[in-house]
Amino acid sequence: MFYSHEAKNEFIYYLKESLGFNYNDIYLNSERFLTEQEENLIKDFKKKKEEGMPLDYILNSSKFYENDFYIDDRVLIPRPETEILVEYVNNHFSSTLKLLDVGTGSGCIGISIALKNLSATVYGSDNSIGALEVASINKRNLNADNFLLIHANWLSCFGNKSFDLIVSNPPYIDENDEHLNDLKHEPYSALVAKDHGLGDIKKIVSQSTSILREGGVLMIEHGHDQESEVKNIFSASNFSNILCLKDLSSIPRITIGTLKI
């Protein structure tokens, strides 16, 4: 089972995080006896890894930005590239803004912004009750009092001119993408969109024009090969000053646009 360097590191990390093992337990104390509970937990870990389950789901924990978030298979595992969106918001916008995180999932984006901007009002919306339950756990664990959760199908329930900024990491993978099998443990509905992965992005951009204030900003994460299409969608919906942020691998990742006044 544990032949690869990555697998060994994951197992050691699991021993430390879930079983409380220290350096001596792992490397020096070869005669240490395992309790029945520890043996069962290790067996469970091996079984889940053989099934291809990501370590974050096994631990029910994922590191994102500056915090550890509770996660399970009702939400996506937060990706490091999404931190670029959070960092940009925290560095470029007023700390008193009113913001909406559309399709909030675990709440990692909205909560990470809320905790850095305590005078802001940050809403997280999702159509999945399960996702909202996970986000609620993270809101409580991280004391994100200015992060508010709403059950909504994209932007359908919000009033006109409600927000200064809308952010989203929506489903954007094409239904026929060959890499989907590698993501089988994550919720399909949070990954895949129709219209070559652009269907939900189109809905968000279109609906955002009525609930953004004049001069408001929209930020959407998307696939590495969707920059041109997403920019065209923004442009066709009355957005200007459109630009794309690249991730640490110089891959186009997040498109930003300002609603024309």
C-alpha angles and dihedrals in degrees: 000000000000102000104120123076090237093052092050091050091049091050092050090048090051091051090053099042102038104026100031094236117166132205093275092050092054104037110018112026100068091159094058110126119225120229118234090253092052091049091051092049092051091048089050091050092051092049094050093047090050086055089053097249113163117246092241091062092047091052094038086225137101130182114229129169103321102338147060113245128202110237139171135170092288090077140038121264106253113251125220092232090064089064086074089068092050093047092050093052093047092051102039109036138067115268090229097059126130108234138182124206104201116208090010097183107175089004092242095136099043095041093047089054094042093053091054094044106044093172092055125093109226123189124195118199130188137164091216116087089198092055091049090053090054092046089050090055090053093045089055097041093050097038093237096168094165092056112094126191126218131182105228143145098239108297101333099115102048127101127241119283093004104141142050093200136018121194130182144172097195131174107285108158118114116246090239098047110138092217095064092092089064088059098048094127094057123082109275094212091058092052109038133063133177125243094055091310094307101094098095093039089057091051093050094047093047095047094043093067092073099045099041117089116240107283090019121147133235123199122187130178115219145164125297093252099042102076096105095046093046093049089052090050090052093047093050090053098057099267123141138182087048116183138161127227118215126216125234089279090055091250116146104250116152128038120204128194137173120223109241117247 
